[in-house]
Amino acid sequence: MTGKHIVVIGAGYAGLSAAAGIGRGPDRVTLVAPEQRFGHRVRQHEIAAGHRVARPEIAHVLRGRRVVHRATRAVELDLAAREVRTEDGERIGYDTLVYALGSRTAWGGVPGAAEHAYSAERAEELRRRLAGDPGTGTLAVVGGGATGIELATELAEAYPARRVRLVAAGQVGGWLSERGRAHVLTVLGRLGVRVDEHRRVTAVSADGLTCEDGDVPAEVVVWAASMEPHPLAADSGLAVNARGRALVDDHLRSRSHPEVYVVGDAAAVEVPGIGELRMACATAAPQGRYLAKLLTGRTGKPFSYRYATQCLSLGRGEALVQLIHGDDSVRPRVLTGVAGRLVKAGIVKGLPLSLR
């Protein structure tokens, strides 16, 4: 591929690892992403709670690589002309496009949610709000998945004067093993978090939540219900599935546009024996590293993947490491306490290093 121009859009776990790896090869690489620092999304709950989080500069990650970073946002793709159009009016042509815009918080069409709730992407705004008004009122976190659990535990520990409620449409941690879910509920109880399960939120206002079975008054609402892929793939004409994730083959190439590769949360990656991989940094970063090897001629094999663990932060002093089978089904065993905390910390701190 010598002399070709490869454009990567998105600098998350998949995009940045792909750009850094492709930059080892002979081709010209342009990374299009507005950030100057790596976002490290799995640590947003720590930022919201006011903790310092190491976020390396993108320039540092790309140091010594044949990559030019355009610090701007991709707003349109002209797939016929093979151009990326940016918010500042630039048109960047490509021979090969790597689409890695990932996912974002889904509001689910709930009235008032986007206007009155803080998503994980707004962690810094939430930190300022809570630091400026510590208060003793109620803080409601919506969502019983990993992000909701991590936010509820971290915020309850950081702001003990507040009443924290975790509101979920189903079970909190329902995908975990029996031991794992029991540990999560124990830690939530220890931190004083009130857990409201099987309560579907139908509206959000300045006064809190409206649920199908009544209201949950709250001064601050944090929304962590689910994620959705960035809509630019579908809007641009890439073939996508019903959830908006781009359809790719076993080499992560778009099924509708062979000059486009899609990695990370934006891609509907099917792996034999597993099915469609879930949205997670644990699946995104390996896709970026694989694609870098593929496009620099270091492999020609199809992408393969097996799950190993799922980790949850439960405040500063606790964590849960849920052991899972390669097909993503849970094992009974979990790691908690010091062992869980050390494993979780090692994985999280090692992620930025793995990008290079």
C-alpha positions as CSV (number, residue, x, y, z in Angstrom):
1,M,0.0,0.0,0.0
2,T,3.0,2.3,-0.3
3,G,2.1,5.8,-1.2
4,K,-1.5,5.5,-0.4
5,H,-3.3,8.0,1.9
6,I,-5.2,6.4,4.9
7,V,-7.6,8.6,6.8
8,V,-8.7,7.6,10.3
9,I,-11.6,9.4,11.9
10,G,-12.0,9.0,15.6
11,A,-9.4,8.9,18.4
12,G,-11.0,6.5,20.8
13,Y,-9.6,3.1,21.8
14,A,-10.0,1.6,18.3
15,G,-9.2,4.7,16.2
16,L,-6.1,5.8,18.0
17,S,-4.6,2.4,18.2
18,A,-5.3,1.9,14.5
19,A,-3.7,5.2,13.6
20,A,-0.6,4.6,15.7
21,G,-0.1,1.1,14.3
22,I,-0.7,2.1,10.7
23,G,1.7,4.9,11.2
24,R,4.5,2.4,11.5
25,G,4.1,1.5,7.9
26,P,5.0,3.3,4.6
27,D,1.6,4.9,3.9
28,R,0.6,8.5,4.7
29,V,-1.9,8.6,7.6
30,T,-4.2,11.4,8.7
31,L,-6.1,11.2,12.0
32,V,-9.2,13.4,12.1
33,A,-10.3,14.0,15.7
34,P,-11.0,17.2,17.7
35,E,-9.3,16.0,20.9
36,Q,-5.8,17.0,21.9
37,R,-5.7,14.3,24.6
38,F,-6.9,10.7,24.7
39,G,-10.4,10.6,26.2
40,H,-10.0,7.3,28.2
41,R,-13.7,6.9,28.3
42,V,-13.8,4.1,30.9
43,R,-12.6,6.5,33.5
44,Q,-15.3,9.2,33.0
45,H,-16.9,8.2,36.3
46,E,-13.6,9.2,38.1
47,I,-13.6,12.5,36.4
48,A,-17.2,13.2,37.4
49,A,-16.2,12.5,41.0
50,G,-13.4,15.0,40.9
51,H,-10.4,12.6,40.7
52,R,-7.3,13.3,38.5
53,V,-7.1,11.0,35.5
54,A,-4.0,10.6,33.3
55,R,-4.9,11.3,29.7
56,P,-1.9,11.2,27.4
57,E,-1.6,13.7,24.6
58,I,-2.5,12.3,21.3
59,A,0.7,13.8,19.9
60,H,2.7,11.7,22.4
61,V,0.9,8.5,21.4
62,L,1.6,9.3,17.8
63,R,5.2,10.3,18.3
64,G,7.6,8.8,15.8
65,R,4.7,7.6,13.5
66,R,3.9,8.8,10.0
67,V,0.6,10.3,11.2
68,V,-0.7,13.9,10.8
69,H,-3.3,14.8,13.4
70,R,-6.0,17.2,12.2
71,A,-7.7,18.5,15.4
72,T,-11.1,18.9,13.9
73,R,-14.4,17.0,13.7
74,A,-15.6,14.9,10.8
75,V,-19.1,16.0,9.9
76,E,-19.8,14.4,6.5
77,L,-18.5,11.6,4.4
78,D,-18.6,11.7,0.6
79,L,-18.1,8.0,-0.1
80,A,-18.4,8.4,-3.8
81,A,-15.7,11.1,-3.9
82,R,-13.7,9.4,-1.1
83,E,-13.6,12.6,1.0
84,V,-14.0,13.4,4.7
85,R,-15.5,16.8,5.3
86,T,-14.7,18.6,8.5
87,E,-16.5,21.1,10.7
88,D,-14.0,23.8,9.6
89,G,-14.7,23.3,5.9
90,E,-11.7,21.1,5.0
91,R,-12.1,18.3,2.5
92,I,-9.6,15.5,3.1
93,G,-9.3,12.9,0.3
94,Y,-8.4,9.3,1.1
95,D,-7.6,6.0,-0.6
96,T,-8.6,4.0,2.4
97,L,-10.9,5.2,5.3
98,V,-10.8,3.9,8.8
99,Y,-14.1,4.8,10.5
100,A,-13.8,4.7,14.3
101,L,-16.3,7.3,15.6
102,G,-17.5,4.8,18.2
103,S,-20.6,5.3,20.3
104,R,-22.3,7.8,22.5
105,T,-25.0,7.9,25.2
106,A,-28.4,7.1,23.9
107,W,-31.3,9.1,25.3
108,G,-33.8,6.5,24.1
109,G,-36.4,9.2,23.1
110,V,-37.1,9.9,26.7
111,P,-38.5,13.5,26.9
112,G,-36.3,15.9,28.8
113,A,-33.4,13.5,29.2
114,A,-30.9,15.3,26.9
115,E,-31.9,18.7,28.3
116,H,-31.9,17.9,32.1
117,A,-29.5,14.9,32.6
118,Y,-25.7,14.6,32.5
119,S,-24.3,11.9,30.3
120,A,-20.9,10.3,30.8
121,E,-19.5,12.5,28.0
122,R,-20.3,15.5,30.2
123,A,-18.3,14.2,33.1
124,E,-16.3,17.4,33.5
125,E,-19.5,19.5,33.5
126,L,-21.0,17.2,36.1
127,R,-17.8,17.5,38.3
128,R,-18.1,21.3,38.2
129,R,-21.8,21.2,39.1
130,L,-21.3,18.9,42.1
131,A,-18.1,20.7,43.3
132,G,-19.8,24.0,43.1
133,D,-22.9,22.8,45.0
134,P,-22.0,19.9,47.2
135,G,-25.5,20.0,48.7
136,T,-27.4,17.2,50.5
137,G,-30.1,16.7,47.8
138,T,-30.7,13.6,45.7
139,L,-28.6,12.5,42.8
140,A,-30.3,10.0,40.5
141,V,-28.2,7.7,38.2
142,V,-30.3,6.1,35.5
143,G,-29.0,2.8,34.2
144,G,-28.1,-0.6,35.8
145,G,-25.3,-1.4,33.5
146,A,-21.6,-1.0,34.0
147,T,-21.5,2.7,33.5
148,G,-24.4,3.3,35.8
149,I,-22.9,1.2,38.5
150,E,-19.5,2.8,38.3
151,L,-21.0,6.3,38.4
152,A,-23.3,5.6,41.3
153,T,-20.6,4.0,43.5
154,E,-18.0,6.7,42.6
155,L,-20.3,9.6,43.2
156,A,-21.8,8.2,46.4
157,E,-18.3,7.8,47.8
158,A,-17.1,11.3,46.6
159,Y,-20.3,13.1,47.9
160,P,-21.4,11.2,51.0
161,A,-23.8,14.1,52.0
162,R,-25.9,13.5,48.9
163,R,-28.6,10.8,48.6
164,V,-27.7,8.7,45.6
165,R,-30.3,6.6,43.9
166,L,-29.6,4.1,41.1
167,V,-32.7,3.6,38.9
168,A,-32.8,0.7,36.4
169,A,-35.4,-0.6,34.0
170,G,-34.2,-4.2,34.8
171,Q,-31.8,-5.7,37.3
172,V,-28.7,-3.8,38.4
173,G,-25.8,-5.9,37.2
174,G,-28.2,-8.5,35.9
175,W,-25.6,-9.9,33.4
176,L,-23.2,-10.7,36.1
177,S,-22.8,-14.1,37.9
178,E,-24.8,-14.6,41.1
179,R,-21.7,-13.8,43.2
180,G,-20.8,-10.8,41.1
181,R,-24.3,-9.2,41.3
182,A,-24.4,-9.9,45.1
183,H,-21.1,-8.1,45.5
184,V,-22.2,-5.1,43.5
185,L,-25.4,-4.8,45.6
186,T,-23.5,-5.2,48.8
187,V,-21.1,-2.3,47.9
188,L,-24.0,-0.1,46.8
189,G,-25.7,-0.7,50.1
190,R,-22.5,0.0,52.0
191,L,-22.2,3.3,50.2
192,G,-25.8,4.2,51.0
193,V,-27.0,4.0,47.4
194,R,-30.7,3.3,47.1
195,V,-31.3,0.8,44.3
196,D,-34.6,1.1,42.3
197,E,-34.9,-1.9,40.0
198,H,-37.6,-2.5,37.3
199,R,-38.5,1.1,37.1
200,R,-38.6,2.5,33.6
201,V,-38.0,6.2,33.2
202,T,-40.5,8.0,31.0
203,A,-39.5,11.6,31.4
204,V,-36.8,13.8,32.9
205,S,-37.3,17.3,34.2
206,A,-35.5,19.9,36.4
207,D,-37.3,18.2,39.4
208,G,-36.1,14.7,38.7
209,L,-37.5,11.5,37.0
210,T,-41.0,10.4,36.0
211,C,-41.3,6.6,36.0
212,E,-44.1,4.4,34.9
213,D,-44.9,3.7,38.6
214,G,-44.3,7.2,40.1
215,D,-41.8,10.0,40.4
216,V,-38.2,10.1,41.7
217,P,-37.4,13.6,42.9
218,A,-33.8,14.5,42.2
219,E,-31.7,17.7,42.0
220,V,-29.2,16.1,39.7
221,V,-29.8,13.4,37.1
222,V,-27.0,11.3,35.5
223,W,-28.0,9.3,32.4
224,A,-26.2,6.0,31.7
225,A,-29.1,3.9,30.3
226,S,-27.5,2.6,27.1
227,M,-25.2,3.5,24.2
228,E,-25.7,3.9,20.5
229,P,-23.3,4.1,17.5
230,H,-22.5,7.5,16.1
231,P,-25.0,8.2,13.3
232,L,-22.5,9.4,10.6
233,A,-22.0,5.8,9.3
234,A,-25.7,5.4,8.5
235,D,-26.2,9.0,7.4
236,S,-23.3,8.6,4.9
237,G,-24.7,5.5,3.2
238,L,-22.5,2.8,4.8
239,A,-24.5,-0.5,5.2
240,V,-25.6,-0.7,8.8
241,N,-27.7,-3.1,10.9
242,A,-30.9,-2.3,12.8
243,R,-28.9,-0.7,15.7
244,G,-26.9,1.5,13.3
245,R,-23.6,-0.4,13.5
246,A,-21.8,-0.8,10.2
247,L,-21.8,-4.2,8.6
248,V,-18.3,-5.5,8.1
249,D,-16.7,-8.7,6.9
250,D,-14.2,-10.9,8.8
251,H,-11.4,-8.4,8.0
252,L,-13.4,-5.5,9.4
253,R,-14.1,-4.1,5.8
254,S,-17.4,-2.4,5.1
255,R,-19.7,-4.8,3.3
256,S,-21.0,-1.9,1.1
257,H,-17.8,0.1,0.6
258,P,-14.6,-2.0,0.3
259,E,-12.3,1.0,0.6
260,V,-13.7,1.6,4.2
261,Y,-12.8,-0.3,7.3
262,V,-14.9,0.1,10.5
263,V,-13.6,-0.6,14.0
264,G,-14.8,-0.3,17.6
265,D,-18.3,0.4,18.8
266,A,-19.3,1.6,15.3
267,A,-18.8,-1.9,13.8
268,A,-21.1,-4.9,13.9
269,V,-18.3,-7.4,14.2
270,E,-19.4,-11.0,14.1
271,V,-17.1,-13.6,15.5
272,P,-17.8,-17.4,15.1
273,G,-19.0,-18.9,18.3
274,I,-19.7,-15.5,19.9
275,G,-21.9,-13.5,17.6
276,E,-21.9,-9.7,17.5
277,L,-19.3,-8.3,19.8
278,R,-20.6,-5.9,22.4
279,M,-19.6,-2.2,22.6
280,A,-16.6,-2.0,25.0
281,C,-13.0,-0.8,25.2
282,A,-12.0,-4.5,25.6
283,T,-13.3,-5.2,22.1
284,A,-12.4,-1.9,20.4
285,A,-8.7,-1.7,21.1
286,P,-8.0,-5.2,19.8
287,Q,-9.8,-4.3,16.6
288,G,-7.7,-1.2,16.1
289,R,-4.5,-3.2,16.7
290,Y,-5.6,-5.9,14.3
291,L,-6.4,-3.4,11.5
292,A,-3.1,-1.8,11.9
293,K,-1.4,-5.1,11.3
294,L,-3.7,-5.9,8.3
295,L,-3.1,-2.5,6.6
296,T,0.7,-2.7,7.1
297,G,0.9,-6.2,5.7
298,R,1.7,-7.9,9.1
299,T,-1.3,-10.2,8.9
300,G,-3.8,-11.4,6.4
301,K,-5.8,-13.6,8.7
302,P,-9.4,-12.8,9.6
303,F,-10.1,-10.9,12.9
304,S,-10.5,-13.2,15.9
305,Y,-11.4,-12.4,19.5
306,R,-12.2,-14.2,22.8
307,Y,-13.5,-12.6,26.0
308,A,-11.7,-13.1,29.3
309,T,-12.9,-10.7,32.0
310,Q,-15.2,-7.8,32.7
311,C,-14.1,-5.2,35.3
312,L,-16.1,-2.7,37.3
313,S,-14.9,0.1,39.5
314,L,-16.9,0.3,42.7
315,G,-15.4,3.5,44.2
316,R,-11.9,4.0,45.3
317,G,-11.5,1.0,47.6
318,E,-13.5,-1.7,45.7
319,A,-13.7,-3.3,42.3
320,L,-15.2,-6.4,40.7
321,V,-13.5,-8.6,38.2
322,Q,-16.1,-10.9,36.6
323,L,-14.4,-13.9,35.0
324,I,-16.1,-14.9,31.7
325,H,-15.8,-17.6,29.1
326,G,-14.4,-16.8,25.7
327,D,-18.0,-16.6,24.3
328,D,-18.9,-13.8,26.8
329,S,-20.9,-16.1,29.1
330,V,-20.2,-15.6,32.8
331,R,-18.2,-17.9,35.0
332,P,-19.2,-18.2,38.7
333,R,-15.9,-16.9,39.9
334,V,-15.2,-13.2,40.6
335,L,-12.3,-11.2,42.1
336,T,-13.1,-8.6,44.7
337,G,-11.3,-6.6,47.4
338,V,-7.6,-6.0,47.0
339,A,-7.2,-8.6,44.2
340,G,-10.1,-7.1,42.2
341,R,-8.9,-3.6,42.7
342,L,-5.3,-4.4,41.6
343,V,-6.5,-6.2,38.5
344,K,-8.9,-3.4,37.5
345,A,-6.2,-0.8,38.1
346,G,-3.7,-2.7,36.0
347,I,-6.1,-3.0,33.1
348,V,-7.2,0.6,33.1
349,K,-3.8,2.1,33.5
350,G,-2.4,-0.2,30.8
351,L,-4.9,0.7,28.2
352,P,-3.2,4.0,27.1
353,L,0.1,2.2,26.9
354,S,-1.4,-0.5,24.6
355,L,-2.4,2.2,22.0
356,R,1.2,2.4,20.7
